[in-house]
Amino acid sequence: MGKPKRSEGASSQVTRRAYLYFVLTFILGLIVGSALTLIYAWHSGRWRHGPPTRQWIVAHLKHDLNLDNAQTAQVNQIIKDDMAKIQVLEQQMEPQIAAIRKQGRDRIRKILNPTQLAKFNAMVARWHARMKKQPGH
């Protein structure tokens, strides 16, 4: 005597259940992975856009080096002084940097066809508008 055959309905139900478990496991992995990536990026500072702020640098140095309050205040002042010097230097160099960027854009414009040129000019206009919104520009 042979084994009793499973009914078509029972086999189909097992297949659907296995598929459902697979999909749920995939979705759960996606959610957990995304959450962990978000937590890592937030705590490591990689979530920020732009250069790190003085406060962020001081906070990380205080934590990582276990600085006391006096050391934290001194580090804060040192970084504040250095950032001021860097800002002055950046302002002095800005005209030269702007000239180099303009030369590069002009060279790019020479190799574009009219359709590409129109798109490129629109891109440059958006970049300029975005830069004007940033502090210090």
C-alpha positions in Angstrom: 0.0 0.0 0.0 1.3 3.4 -0.9 1.4 6.6 1.0 -1.8 8.6 1.2 -1.7 11.5 -1.2 -2.0 15.0 0.1 -4.8 16.9 -1.3 -4.2 19.7 -3.7 -5.6 22.3 -1.3 -3.2 21.4 1.6 -0.2 21.5 -0.7 -1.2 24.8 -2.0 -1.7 26.2 1.5 1.8 25.0 2.6 3.3 26.7 -0.5 1.4 30.0 0.2 2.5 29.9 3.8 6.2 29.3 2.9 6.0 32.2 0.4 4.4 34.4 3.0 7.1 33.6 5.6 9.8 34.3 3.0 8.3 37.7 2.1 7.7 38.7 5.8 11.3 37.7 6.6 12.6 39.8 3.7 10.5 42.8 4.8 11.6 42.5 8.4 15.2 42.4 7.3 14.7 45.5 5.2 13.2 47.4 8.1 15.8 46.3 10.6 18.7 47.0 8.2 17.3 50.5 7.4 16.8 51.3 11.0 20.4 50.2 11.9 21.8 52.2 9.0 19.8 55.3 10.2 21.1 54.9 13.7 24.7 54.5 12.6 24.5 57.5 10.2 22.9 59.6 12.9 25.4 58.8 15.6 28.5 58.8 13.5 27.7 62.2 12.0 27.4 60.9 8.5 23.8 62.0 8.2 24.7 65.7 8.2 25.2 67.7 5.0 28.1 70.0 4.8 31.1 70.4 7.0 30.9 69.5 10.7 30.0 72.3 13.1 32.2 73.4 16.0 29.7 72.1 18.5 29.7 68.6 16.8 33.5 68.5 16.8 33.8 69.5 20.4 31.1 67.1 21.5 32.8 64.2 19.8 36.2 65.1 21.1 34.8 65.5 24.6 33.1 62.1 24.4 35.9 60.2 22.6 38.8 61.7 24.7 36.9 62.0 27.9 37.7 65.7 28.3 37.0 67.5 31.5 35.1 70.9 31.4 38.3 73.0 31.4 39.7 71.0 28.5 36.4 71.1 26.6 36.3 74.9 27.0 39.9 75.2 25.7 39.2 72.9 22.7 36.1 74.8 21.9 38.1 78.1 21.8 40.9 76.6 19.7 38.4 75.2 17.2 36.6 78.6 17.1 39.8 80.4 16.5 40.9 78.0 13.7 37.5 78.2 12.0 37.6 82.0 12.0 41.1 81.8 10.3 39.9 79.3 7.8 36.9 81.5 7.0 39.1 84.5 6.3 41.3 82.4 4.1 38.3 81.0 2.2 37.0 84.5 1.6 40.4 85.6 0.3 40.5 82.6 -2.1 36.8 82.8 -3.2 37.4 85.0 -6.2 40.1 82.7 -7.6 38.0 79.6 -7.0 35.0 81.3 -8.7 37.2 82.1 -11.7 38.3 78.5 -12.0 34.7 77.3 -11.8 33.6 79.8 -14.5 36.5 78.8 -16.8 35.5 75.1 -16.3 31.8 75.8 -17.1 32.8 77.8 -20.1 34.9 75.0 -21.4 32.0 72.6 -20.9 29.6 74.9 -22.7 31.9 74.8 -25.8 31.5 71.0 -26.3 27.7 70.9 -25.7 25.0 70.9 -28.4 22.2 73.4 -28.1 19.8 71.1 -26.2 22.6 70.1 -23.7 23.7 73.7 -23.3 20.2 74.7 -22.3 20.0 71.9 -19.7 23.5 72.7 -18.5 22.7 76.4 -18.1 19.5 75.5 -16.1 21.6 73.2 -13.9 24.1 75.9 -13.2 21.3 78.4 -12.3 19.9 75.8 -9.8 23.4 75.4 -8.3 23.8 79.1 -7.9 20.3 79.4 -6.3 21.2 76.6 -3.9 24.5 78.2 -3.0 22.9 81.5 -2.3 20.6 79.8 0.3 23.5 78.4 2.2 24.9 80.5 5.1 28.0 82.4 4.3 27.4 82.8 0.6 
